[in-house]
Amino acid sequence: MRNDGQQFYEFEDFRLDAARGVLSQGETIINITPKAVEILVMLVENHGETVSKDEIFAKVWPDSFVEEANLSVNVATIRKMLGADDETPYIETVSRRGYRFVA
């Protein structure tokens, strides 16, 4: 993973433009919701550390009541967009606590 100082992160063949909220794989821009991008940016910026569900809710859905299922659906969407599987997990679930970016 690399951050070139301009809020770009690179991992595997993905590039995440945190400032613009754009995820791409090679030259292809991946169609992903703004909330999912916000979650991904948060996880990538805290690479290797557990980000609690409460932290995610506070940043991504401030001043809103959101069911935990919304977070789970967004994380599943991110995993699908990244093509994550058992061999390349990208995002690890930390039971009852939160999520960790492990790419």
Secondary structure, DSSP 8 states (H G I E B T S, - for coil): -EE-SSSEEEETTEEEETTTTEEEETTEEE---HHHHHHHHHHHHTTTSEEEHHHHHHHHSTT----HHHHHHHHHHHHHHHT--SSS-SEEEETTTEEEE--
